[in-house]
Amino acid sequence: MINQYKNFSEFYPFYLSQHENKICRRLHFVGSSLIILLMTYVVISRYFSLLWFIPVIGYGFAWLGHFIFEKNRPATFVYPIYSLMGDWVMFKDIVVGKIKF
């Protein structure tokens, strides 16, 4: 598949269209929050082997939201970098109240 997005600014509206279900967005938010908590714990405890759980937590919550609630295919499969960026921009947009939780 040819990448139809020239930059992240073009991609982000598509990304948001794939996250219209509030439960899907909430699962993304929970997964991202747990990643922040895990990374904080790893820095404090120095249990670096726990970093292996980051993709499990991040993708686990997100994909659960997509497959069960949003009923679409995660953008990660086609746009992995933009999708990762979108996760964190959407997280920020939820925190600042730009996107409803």
Secondary structure, 3 states (H helix, E strand, C coil): CCCCCCCHHHHHHHHHHCCCCHHHHHHHHHHHHHHHHHHHHHHHHCCHHHHHHHHHHHHHHHHHHHHHHHCCCCHHHCCHHHHHHHHHHHHHHHHCCCCCC
